[in-house]
Amino acid sequence: ALAGLEKYHLWSPEFLEQRVRYKPELPTQVLVLRAYRIPKPVLHPVRPEYAGCKSWVELSEEIAMKGAEPVLENRRFIAALEEISSKL
């Protein structure tokens, strides 16, 4: 099901194969994220609780999103979402 999605992720086919076989009882999932460009960079301290092998961390401080704009315009994002959905 992941074939044809190469332009939407950075992993090699070999890595994906390894990941899928790692824990077959826990299927690999696809998550679509929409990135936004914020008006100015945010510096966030590195905290000990962020260390280790983690996919996600909860930030201790919120990032202001006022003035943020989507990196992809709506038309391009919707087209990408439709293509991804059609291949799954």
C-alpha positions, 0 to 999 in steps of 0.5 A: 500500500505504500508503493507510489508514495515515495514523493511524500516521505524520505525513507528508502524502500529497504527501510520501509520493508524493514519497518513493516516487518519489525512488528507485524502485529503493529501495522505501519500507519500513514499520517498526513501532516500539513506544515505552516510557515510561521512569521518568525523562528521560535527557539525552544529549549531542549529538555531532558524529557525530550531525549531518547527514542520518541516519535513525538514530544509534548512541548512545554510552551505553546508556539504562537500561530498568528500569521502562520500560512500553509506551506502548500496552497489549499489546491496543492494540499488537497490534490496531494491528500487525494493522491495519498488516499487513492493509493491506500 
